[in-house]
């Protein structure tokens, strides 16, 4: 059967990609078919082409509305008939549903995309039963398996619905599935006889790196993104709150970024997705809700601010980088604390689900902490061997570029394999390790393992060491994890052979991602809130005095002391850097900054100062939103009490926020509020005081006026004063 004719006719392609041709043949010949093909491998063509060739309508079950819409538009683009593809979901009205049904009945519709929830509806099932259905395709089939990374209970029912409609062939497609998930999908759908096709999971153009996640993680991300200005990237976070925070920090630091998560309304989500596609923004900060339906070939990096819940998720999310076979950089930040957080979330789930969740998380820990070739580790997880010397992309990860120390571990491998054997191969890795280091628990006691002569045989080394060794012999296939009782370790034939004739085994030493290692990335003590340069502070003070005299304002109105201290810590040498110094802001930098950055630049050169290579990261302050709100509403001359109340603030807290705004050089007009509090003479008296004062400390002003004015009045007057003379 030649499929090249239809391929050219419908899609204009001359040749198939990878396994496409064999898969399509299987479907055209009416066989149940199971396809595992990594993202970007051309999965959708596998069911689109046979649907266009065969008589009747193919039903495509997909969980993603955005994806369905994209595909329907694409298919309509290659056909004269608008009705060639339709979506059937909750967003349609009665008239639209009637049109869909008419097109199917008239044989126009070749592809009908439905969400699993819609397929359950009695009226649709009844209607479809009377039509000619060519086959049912289930996209994102890992949703069927509770071992999959995106399990959806409504997917479990598909088998019965498909049977109710017609006895037609089923094709399942997924971009990630371990053996466990594959078995689960085939069993649940009752198609264990399916032809199976599995493409290689290796994406040789992707570079994998895991870094310890420290308190400086935002700074690291900004530095990474700034080095790739103008390139597209995705940053994944686990919570909506974190997405908003990171997007805001990036925006404040001059990076075009937008947030994307399920809490945003549909219109905003579509807008942000389109901005990313049309390159109106460089970075999308997102929860995993993003990217499923997006096919942007030139995403250059994917950053995981939080480590995901499973290696499938990780593989799928990193797989959005470099789909055009160009550069793709996958950077994950990892701290064991995050794993503990995820385990806490699981505590409320049913026990069976918890067990699955823990097992999947342990695989993630293994990947993050391993010091072996990351690509080899990842591909092994998906049941694929990888040659870390000659394989495609062999040196494309941090571990291969910076190899860790190795040592001979032949005797330890023998100990490990013997303990697995002597405990009758019925334990998971944790219990095997507990046995070796001699740590009792209820399970070991119930099997009387704690009484065995080998209990505690390896207690001279840590549990983490033995855990790392288990991971390394798992990848070279001396042991395997049982599929049915997931996680139980069995010795393989290779493992048996090794025990009979042990040879050298060089074990790589794992990374230590512990708390003490928290500052692993930060090389410059200054950036940790180090010591200010006193000599420079003195020079800056003198300069401040000069500038103040020239401008006819008191020195504190130019820059406050904390700002000078921060300059002597960060050495800003241009106005952009100066604007990121504590309490400065762009307005102030422009107004007074020129002489200051000139002085600092000369000082840095003459004294060979090593400037912190750390970016000076602008913080969003907790509330750039609040700042905007205050500016807008003082412009509208709203009473300060009302502004404070609507934001749940006390009046003194509002004044504090207003001081923050004013001290960073932004104008804020509160004359209308002061006019209600103080008459012209009183205002003039306080203004003159600040003009002559050595310092702007409120306590000194209170002492000076000796009870004539209260603290709020003086603080508001100081805001007006700074606004007029300094901003």
C-alpha positions in Angstrom: 0.0 0.0 0.0 1.6 3.3 -1.0 0.8 6.1 1.4 3.0 8.7 -0.2 0.2 9.7 -2.7 -2.3 10.7 0.1 0.5 12.3 2.1 1.4 14.6 -0.7 -2.2 15.2 -1.7 -3.5 16.2 1.8 -0.4 17.6 3.5 2.0 18.4 0.7 4.9 16.4 2.3 7.1 14.1 0.3 8.2 11.8 3.0 7.2 10.5 6.4 9.0 11.2 9.6 10.3 8.3 11.8 7.6 5.7 12.5 4.7 7.5 10.9 4.4 5.3 7.8 4.3 2.0 9.8 1.7 3.5 12.3 -0.6 4.8 9.5 -0.4 1.4 7.7 -1.5 -0.3 10.9 -4.5 2.0 11.3 -5.6 1.8 7.7 -5.6 -2.0 8.0 -8.0 -1.7 11.0 -5.6 -2.8 13.7 -5.6 -1.5 17.3 -2.5 0.6 17.5 -0.4 2.0 20.3 2.0 4.8 19.6 4.7 6.4 21.8 6.3 9.3 20.1 8.1 12.2 21.8 6.7 15.7 21.5 7.5 17.1 18.1 7.8 13.7 16.5 4.6 14.2 14.3 2.0 12.3 16.4 -1.1 14.0 15.1 -0.4 13.1 11.4 -0.6 9.5 12.5 -4.4 9.7 12.9 -5.1 12.7 10.6 -4.0 11.1 7.4 -5.9 7.7 7.9 -9.0 9.7 8.9 -8.9 11.6 5.6 -8.3 8.4 3.7 -10.9 6.1 5.3 -14.7 6.1 4.9 -16.6 7.6 7.8 -15.7 9.9 10.7 -12.7 9.4 13.1 -13.3 10.4 16.7 -10.3 12.0 18.4 -10.4 12.1 22.2 -8.2 14.9 23.6 -8.1 16.6 27.0 -7.0 19.9 25.6 -9.4 22.4 24.1 -6.6 24.7 22.8 -5.0 21.8 21.0 -8.2 20.7 19.4 -8.9 24.2 18.1 -5.4 24.4 16.6 -5.7 21.1 14.9 -9.2 21.7 13.6 -8.0 25.0 12.1 -5.0 23.3 10.5 -7.2 20.5 8.9 -9.7 23.0 7.6 -6.7 24.8 6.0 -6.0 21.8 3.8 -9.5 21.1 2.7 -12.2 22.9 0.7 -14.9 21.7 3.1 -15.2 23.7 6.3 -16.9 20.8 7.9 -14.0 18.4 7.3 -13.1 18.7 11.0 -15.2 19.7 14.0 -14.9 20.1 17.8 -17.7 18.8 19.9 -17.4 20.3 23.4 -19.3 22.3 26.0 -18.5 25.6 24.3 -20.9 25.0 21.4 -24.5 26.2 21.3 -27.5 24.3 20.0 -27.3 25.5 16.5 -23.6 24.7 16.3 -24.2 21.2 17.6 -26.9 20.7 15.0 -24.4 21.8 12.2 -21.8 19.3 13.5 -24.3 16.5 13.5 -25.5 17.3 9.9 -21.9 17.4 8.6 -21.2 14.0 10.1 -24.4 12.5 8.8 -23.6 13.9 5.3 -20.2 12.3 5.3 -18.4 15.6 5.2 -16.7 15.4 8.6 -13.5 13.2 8.7 -12.2 14.2 12.1 -14.4 14.9 15.2 -12.5 16.2 18.2 -14.1 15.5 21.6 -13.2 16.0 25.2 -13.7 12.8 27.2 -16.4 14.6 29.3 -18.5 15.3 26.2 -18.2 11.8 24.9 -20.0 10.5 28.1 -23.2 12.5 27.1 -26.0 10.1 26.3 -27.3 12.2 23.4 -23.9 12.2 21.6 -23.4 8.5 22.1 -26.9 7.7 20.8 -26.2 9.9 17.7 -22.7 8.5 17.0 -24.0 4.9 17.2 -26.0 5.5 14.1 -23.1 6.9 12.1 -20.1 5.4 10.2 -17.1 5.7 12.5 -13.7 4.8 11.0 -11.7 4.5 14.3 -11.3 6.2 17.7 -8.0 7.9 18.4 -7.1 8.7 22.0 -4.5 11.5 22.2 -2.5 12.1 25.4 -3.3 8.5 26.3 -1.1 8.6 29.5 -4.2 10.4 31.1 -5.8 6.9 31.2 -3.2 5.6 33.6 -3.1 6.5 37.3 0.6 6.0 36.9 0.7 8.6 34.2 1.7 12.2 35.1 -1.6 13.7 34.2 -4.2 11.1 35.3 -7.9 11.9 34.6 -10.5 9.7 36.0 -13.0 10.3 33.1 -10.5 8.7 30.8 -11.0 5.3 32.6 -14.5 5.0 31.1 -13.5 5.3 27.5 -13.4 1.5 26.9 -17.2 1.2 27.6 -18.1 4.3 25.6 -16.2 3.2 22.6 -17.8 -0.3 22.8 -21.2 1.4 23.1 -20.6 3.4 19.9 -19.2 0.8 17.6 -16.7 -2.0 17.6 -14.0 0.0 15.8 -10.2 -0.1 16.0 -8.6 2.1 18.7 -5.4 4.1 18.3 -3.7 5.5 21.5 -1.0 8.1 21.3 1.2 9.5 24.0 4.5 11.5 24.2 5.7 9.8 27.4 5.0 6.5 28.9 7.1 4.1 31.1 6.5 0.4 30.7 4.2 0.5 33.8 2.0 3.2 32.1 2.0 1.4 28.8 0.7 -1.9 30.3 -1.9 0.1 32.3 -3.2 1.9 29.2 -3.6 -1.2 27.1 -5.3 -3.2 29.9 -7.7 -0.4 30.8 -8.8 0.0 27.1 -8.9 -3.8 26.6 -6.5 -3.7 23.6 -3.6 -5.8 24.7 -3.4 -7.1 21.2 -2.5 -3.7 19.8 0.4 -3.2 17.4 3.0 -1.2 19.4 5.2 1.5 18.0 7.8 3.3 20.1 10.1 6.1 18.7 13.3 7.0 20.4 13.0 9.4 23.3 16.4 10.9 22.7 16.4 14.6 21.9 20.1 15.1 21.1 19.9 18.8 20.7 18.7 19.4 24.3 21.2 20.3 27.0 20.2 19.1 30.5 21.5 20.9 33.7 20.4 20.8 37.3 21.5 23.5 39.7 21.1 23.7 43.5 18.2 26.0 44.3 19.5 28.7 46.7 18.0 31.9 48.1 19.4 33.6 45.0 17.3 31.6 42.5 15.5 34.6 41.1 18.8 36.3 40.5 20.1 33.2 38.7 17.1 33.1 36.5 17.3 36.7 35.5 21.0 36.4 34.7 20.3 33.3 32.6 17.5 35.0 30.7 19.4 38.3 30.2 22.2 36.3 28.5 19.7 35.1 26.0 18.0 38.3 25.2 15.4 38.1 22.4 15.2 34.3 22.6 12.0 32.5 23.6 11.8 30.6 26.8 9.4 29.0 29.3 9.8 29.0 33.1 7.7 26.5 34.9 6.6 27.0 38.6 4.3 24.7 40.6 2.0 27.4 42.1 0.0 30.2 40.5 1.3 32.6 43.2 5.0 31.8 42.2 4.1 32.3 38.5 2.8 35.8 39.2 5.8 36.6 41.4 8.5 35.5 39.0 6.7 37.1 36.0 6.6 40.4 37.9 10.3 40.2 39.0 11.3 39.6 35.3 9.1 42.5 34.1 10.6 44.9 36.7 14.1 43.9 35.5 13.3 44.8 31.9 12.5 41.3 30.6 9.4 40.9 28.4 7.5 38.2 30.4 3.9 37.2 30.8 2.2 34.8 33.4 0.1 31.9 32.3 -2.0 29.7 34.7 -5.5 28.3 35.1 -6.5 31.2 37.5 -6.3 33.7 34.6 -9.5 34.2 32.6 -9.6 32.5 29.2 -9.2 35.8 27.3 -6.0 36.7 29.1 -4.6 33.2 28.7 -5.2 33.2 24.9 -3.8 36.7 24.7 -0.6 35.7 26.6 -0.2 32.6 24.5 -0.6 34.6 21.3 2.0 37.2 22.5 4.4 34.3 23.0 3.7 32.9 19.6 3.9 36.2 17.8 7.1 37.1 19.8 5.6 40.2 21.5 7.1 38.7 24.7 10.2 36.5 25.2 9.2 34.5 28.3 6.1 32.8 29.5 6.1 32.0 33.3 3.7 29.2 33.7 2.2 26.3 35.7 2.2 23.1 33.8 -1.2 24.1 32.3 0.9 25.8 29.7 2.4 24.6 26.5 0.3 21.5 25.9 -1.5 23.1 23.0 1.4 25.2 21.9 3.6 24.4 19.0 6.3 27.0 19.0 9.4 25.4 17.3 12.0 27.9 18.5 11.7 27.8 22.3 15.4 28.1 23.2 15.2 27.2 26.9 12.9 25.7 29.5 13.6 26.5 33.2 12.1 24.6 36.1 11.9 27.0 39.0 10.4 24.1 40.9 11.2 20.5 40.2 8.1 18.6 38.8 6.3 15.7 40.4 7.5 13.0 37.9 10.1 12.4 35.3 7.3 12.2 32.7 6.3 15.7 33.4 9.9 16.8 33.3 10.5 15.1 30.0 7.3 16.5 28.5 8.0 20.1 29.7 11.7 20.1 28.7 10.5 18.6 25.4 9.0 22.0 24.4 12.5 23.4 23.8 14.3 23.2 20.5 11.6 21.5 18.4 13.2 22.9 15.3 16.3 20.8 16.2 18.1 24.0 17.1 19.6 24.8 20.5 17.5 23.8 23.6 18.7 24.4 27.1 16.9 22.7 30.0 17.7 24.1 33.4 16.2 22.8 36.6 16.6 24.2 40.1 16.6 21.5 42.7 16.4 21.5 46.5 15.3 18.5 48.5 13.0 20.9 50.5 10.8 21.1 47.4 10.4 17.3 47.3 9.3 17.4 51.0 6.8 20.1 50.1 5.3 17.9 47.3 5.2 15.0 49.7 3.2 17.1 52.2 0.7 17.9 49.4 0.2 14.2 48.9 -0.7 13.5 52.5 -4.4 14.2 51.9 -4.7 11.8 48.9 -5.9 8.2 49.2 -3.1 5.7 50.2 -2.9 4.0 46.8 -2.4 7.4 45.1 0.2 8.4 47.8 2.3 5.3 47.1 2.3 6.0 43.3 3.2 9.7 44.0 6.1 8.8 46.3 7.5 6.3 43.8 7.3 8.8 41.0 9.0 11.5 43.2 11.8 9.2 44.1 12.6 8.8 40.4 12.8 12.6 40.2 15.2 12.8 43.2 17.3 10.1 41.5 17.6 12.2 38.3 18.3 15.4 40.1 21.0 14.0 42.4 22.7 11.6 40.0 26.1 12.4 38.8 25.9 10.0 35.8 25.0 11.1 32.3 21.6 12.6 32.6 20.4 11.6 29.2 21.3 8.0 29.9 19.4 8.2 33.2 16.3 9.8 31.6 16.2 7.4 28.6 16.7 4.4 30.9 13.6 5.5 32.8 11.6 5.3 29.5 13.0 1.8 28.8 15.6 2.9 26.3 19.3 2.1 26.3 21.8 4.9 25.6 25.5 4.7 24.8 27.0 7.6 26.8 30.2 7.5 24.8 29.0 7.4 21.2 25.3 8.1 21.5 23.8 11.2 19.8 24.0 14.1 22.3 26.3 12.1 24.6 28.0 15.2 26.1 25.0 17.4 26.2 24.5 17.6 30.0 26.2 19.2 33.0 27.5 15.9 34.4 29.2 14.8 31.2 30.8 18.3 30.7 32.0 18.3 34.4 32.6 14.7 35.3 32.4 13.9 39.0 35.0 11.8 40.8 34.7 8.0 40.5 35.9 5.2 42.8 36.1 1.4 42.6 32.9 -0.1 44.1 33.1 -3.7 42.9 32.8 -5.1 46.5 29.9 -2.8 47.3 28.0 -3.9 44.2 28.5 -7.6 45.3 27.2 -6.7 48.9 24.1 -5.0 47.4 23.2 -7.8 45.0 23.7 -10.4 47.7 21.4 -8.5 50.1 18.7 -8.3 47.4 19.0 -12.0 46.8 19.1 -13.0 50.5 16.0 -10.9 51.3 14.2 -13.0 48.5 13.9 -10.0 46.1 10.7 -8.7 47.8 11.9 -5.3 49.0 11.8 -1.8 47.4 15.1 0.2 47.4 14.4 1.9 50.7 14.1 -1.4 52.6 17.1 -2.9 50.8 19.1 0.2 52.0 17.7 -0.1 55.6 18.8 -3.7 55.7 22.3 -2.8 54.5 22.8 0.1 57.0 21.0 -1.9 59.8 18.0 0.4 60.4 15.0 -1.5 61.8 11.4 -0.8 60.8 8.1 -2.6 61.1 8.4 -4.3 57.7 11.9 -5.6 58.2 11.0 -6.8 61.7 7.9 -8.6 60.4 10.1 -10.6 57.9 12.7 -11.2 60.7 15.3 -9.5 58.4 16.8 -7.7 61.4 17.9 -11.1 62.8 19.9 -12.1 59.7 23.7 -12.1 59.7 23.8 -9.6 56.8 21.7 -7.0 58.6 23.9 -3.9 58.9 26.6 -5.3 56.7 27.3 -1.9 55.1 26.7 0.5 58.0 30.2 2.0 57.6 28.7 4.0 54.6 25.6 6.3 54.5 22.1 5.4 53.3 22.5 8.1 50.6 25.6 6.3 49.3 23.8 2.9 48.9 20.8 4.7 47.4 23.1 6.2 44.7 24.7 2.8 44.1 21.3 1.3 43.6 20.5 3.9 41.0 23.7 3.3 39.2 23.4 -0.5 38.9 19.7 0.0 37.9 20.8 2.0 34.9 23.4 -0.6 33.8 20.6 -3.2 34.2 22.0 -5.5 37.0 18.7 -5.0 38.7 15.2 -3.9 37.6 12.1 -2.5 39.2 9.1 -4.9 39.0 6.3 -3.6 36.9 3.4 -5.2 38.7 4.5 -4.5 42.3 6.1 -1.3 41.2 9.4 -0.5 42.9 10.2 -4.0 44.2 13.8 -4.7 43.1 14.7 -7.9 41.2 18.1 -9.1 40.0 18.4 -9.4 36.2 20.3 -12.1 34.2 23.1 -9.6 33.9 23.1 -9.1 37.7 23.3 -12.9 38.2 26.2 -13.1 35.8 28.0 -10.2 37.7 27.6 -12.1 41.0 29.2 -15.2 39.5 32.1 -13.1 38.1 32.5 -9.7 39.6 34.5 -7.1 37.6 35.5 -3.5 38.2 32.6 -1.1 38.8 33.5 2.6 38.8 30.9 4.4 40.8 30.5 8.2 40.3 30.1 10.2 43.5 26.7 11.9 43.7 26.1 15.6 44.1 25.4 16.7 47.7 22.4 18.9 47.5 22.2 19.6 51.2 21.4 22.7 53.2 25.1 23.6 53.8 25.5 23.5 50.0 22.9 26.2 49.7 25.3 28.8 48.6 27.0 26.6 46.0 26.4 29.1 43.2 27.1 32.3 44.9 30.8 33.0 44.6 30.8 36.5 45.7 30.5 37.2 49.4 29.4 40.8 48.7 26.2 39.6 47.1 25.3 37.8 50.4 24.9 41.1 52.1 28.6 41.5 52.6 30.4 44.5 54.0 30.0 48.0 52.5 33.1 49.8 51.3 33.5 52.5 54.0 36.1 54.4 52.0 33.7 54.7 49.1 30.8 55.7 51.5 32.9 58.6 52.7 33.5 59.8 49.1 29.8 59.4 48.2 28.8 61.5 51.3 31.1 64.3 50.3 29.7 64.2 46.8 26.2 64.2 48.1 26.9 67.3 50.1 28.3 69.1 47.0 25.3 68.1 44.9 22.9 69.1 47.6 24.4 72.6 47.9 24.4 73.1 44.2 20.7 72.1 44.0 19.9 74.1 47.2 18.4 71.1 49.0 19.4 69.2 52.1 21.7 66.1 51.5 19.1 63.5 52.5 16.8 64.9 49.8 19.5 63.7 47.2 20.0 60.2 48.5 19.3 58.7 51.9 22.1 56.9 53.9 20.8 53.4 53.1 21.1 54.2 49.4 24.7 55.3 49.8 25.5 52.1 51.7 24.0 50.0 49.0 26.0 51.8 46.3 29.2 51.0 48.2 28.1 47.3 48.1 27.0 47.0 44.5 29.3 49.6 42.7 26.7 50.6 40.1 28.6 52.2 37.1 25.7 53.3 35.0 22.3 54.9 35.5 20.5 51.6 34.8 22.4 49.8 37.6 22.0 52.8 39.9 18.2 52.8 39.5 18.2 49.3 41.0 20.0 50.4 44.2 17.9 50.4 47.4 15.6 53.5 47.5 16.8 55.0 44.2 14.5 54.2 41.3 14.7 55.6 37.8 13.5 59.2 38.6 16.2 59.8 41.2 18.9 58.1 39.2 18.2 60.5 36.3 17.9 63.6 38.5 21.0 63.1 40.6 22.8 60.0 39.4 25.3 61.1 36.8 28.1 62.4 39.2 27.6 59.4 41.5 28.1 56.7 38.8 31.1 58.6 37.4 32.7 58.7 40.9 32.1 55.0 41.4 33.4 54.1 38.0 36.7 55.9 38.7 36.9 54.5 42.1 36.4 50.9 40.8 39.2 51.4 38.2 41.7 53.0 40.5 41.3 50.5 43.3 41.0 47.4 41.2 37.6 46.6 42.8 36.1 43.3 41.7 32.5 44.4 41.1 30.0 41.7 42.1 29.3 39.9 38.8 25.9 39.4 40.3 23.2 41.3 38.6 21.6 43.9 40.7 18.1 42.5 40.7 15.3 45.0 41.2 12.8 43.6 43.6 9.2 44.1 42.8 8.7 45.2 46.4 5.9 43.1 47.7 3.6 45.2 45.8 4.1 46.9 42.5 0.4 46.5 42.2 -0.2 48.5 45.5 2.3 51.1 44.3 0.3 51.7 41.1 -2.9 51.8 43.1 -1.6 54.5 45.4 -0.3 56.6 42.6 -3.5 56.4 40.6 -5.8 57.2 43.6 -3.7 60.1 44.9 -3.9 61.5 41.4 -7.7 61.1 41.6 -7.4 63.0 45.0 -9.1 60.2 46.9 -9.0 60.7 50.8 -6.0 58.8 52.2 -8.3 57.1 54.7 -10.3 55.6 51.9 -7.2 54.4 50.0 -5.9 52.8 53.2 -9.2 51.1 53.9 -9.7 49.7 50.5 -6.3 47.9 50.7 -6.8 46.8 54.3 -4.0 49.1 55.6 -3.7 51.3 58.7 -3.0 54.9 57.9 0.6 54.6 59.2 1.1 51.6 56.9 -0.1 53.6 53.9 2.2 56.4 54.8 5.1 53.9 54.9 4.2 52.7 51.4 4.0 56.3 50.2 7.5 57.0 51.6 8.8 54.0 49.7 7.4 55.4 46.5 8.7 58.9 47.1 12.2 57.9 48.3 12.8 55.9 45.1 12.2 59.1 43.1 8.6 58.7 41.9 6.4 61.8 42.2 3.3 61.6 44.4 1.1 64.6 44.8 -0.6 64.6 48.2 -1.2 68.4 48.6 -4.9 67.9 48.6 -4.7 65.7 51.7 -2.3 68.1 53.5 -4.5 71.1 52.8 -7.3 69.4 54.8 -4.8 68.8 57.7 -2.6 71.9 57.9 -3.1 75.5 56.9 -0.6 77.4 54.6 1.5 78.8 57.5 1.8 75.5 59.2 3.0 73.8 56.0 5.5 76.6 55.4 6.9 76.3 58.9 7.5 72.5 58.5 8.9 73.0 55.0 11.4 75.5 56.3 12.4 73.2 59.1 13.2 70.3 56.6 15.1 72.8 54.4 17.5 73.6 57.2 17.7 70.2 58.9 20.8 68.1 59.0 18.7 65.0 58.8 15.2 64.0 57.9 14.6 61.9 61.0 11.0 62.3 62.2 12.0 61.9 65.9 14.2 65.1 65.6 11.4 67.0 64.0 9.0 65.9 66.8 11.5 67.1 69.4 12.0 70.4 67.5 8.2 71.2 67.3 7.6 69.9 70.8 4.1 68.6 70.4 2.8 71.2 67.8 2.4 68.5 65.2 1.8 64.7 65.4 4.0 62.1 63.7 1.6 61.4 60.7 1.5 65.1 59.9 5.2 65.4 59.9 5.7 62.3 57.8 3.2 63.5 55.3 4.9 66.9 55.1 8.2 65.1 54.6 6.7 63.3 51.7 5.5 66.6 50.2 8.9 68.2 50.8 10.9 65.4 49.1 8.4 65.4 46.3 9.0 69.1 45.6 12.7 69.5 46.2 14.1 66.1 45.3 12.0 64.3 42.7 
